[in-house]
Amino acid sequence: AFCRENRGQALLLLPETSREHFEVLFERLRTRAAEMLGPHVQLLAQLDEEQIDALIARLAR
């Protein structure tokens, strides 16, 4: 839900042509993330929202 909300907000800020590029980029990022996280899905499924936020913060550094 967080990603969808942010994607929607970001799309509102972009000109129409950039929106298409943003959608393509977002889909590529989502696909790549799924490929990278695939082996870890069971572990990630055990995390609660706070733990996921902490993990994202660590990865962003």
N, C-alpha and C positions, 0 to 999 in steps of 0.2 A: 504494500500500500504506500509506503514511504516513497519508493522510486516512482510510482505512478503519479503521485501528487506533485513531486518535484519536476517530473518530466512535463506535466501539464502546465505548471507555472513557468518553466523555462520556455515552452513553446509559445506562450502568450507574449513573451518578450522579443521573439524573433520575427523578422520579415517572412512572408510566405515561402519564398524560395529556400530560405535557411531552415525552415521547419522540416522540409523533406530531407535535407542533409542531416539534420539533427536526429530524425527518426531512424535513418539508415545507421548513423553512428551509434545510437542507443541500442539498436538491435545487434550490431556487431559486438559491442561491449557486453551485452547480455549473453550472447552466444559464447564468447570467449571466457567469460566468468563461469558459465556452466561447464565448459570443458575443463577449466582449471580446478573447479570445486567438485567435479564429479566423484572422484575417489573419496571425498570427505563428507559427502552428503549425510550419511548416517550420523556422523559426529556433529555436524552443524545442526541437524534436526533436534538434537538434544539441548541446544543452547536456548536460553530464554532471551527476550528482547533486549534486556540490559547487557547481557553477555555479547550479543551480536553487535550492539552499538559500540561496546568497548573494543571488540575485534576490528570493526571498521575504522575506529579512531587510530588503533595501532597500525593498521595497514596504510592509512593515509599519511603517516609520518615519513 
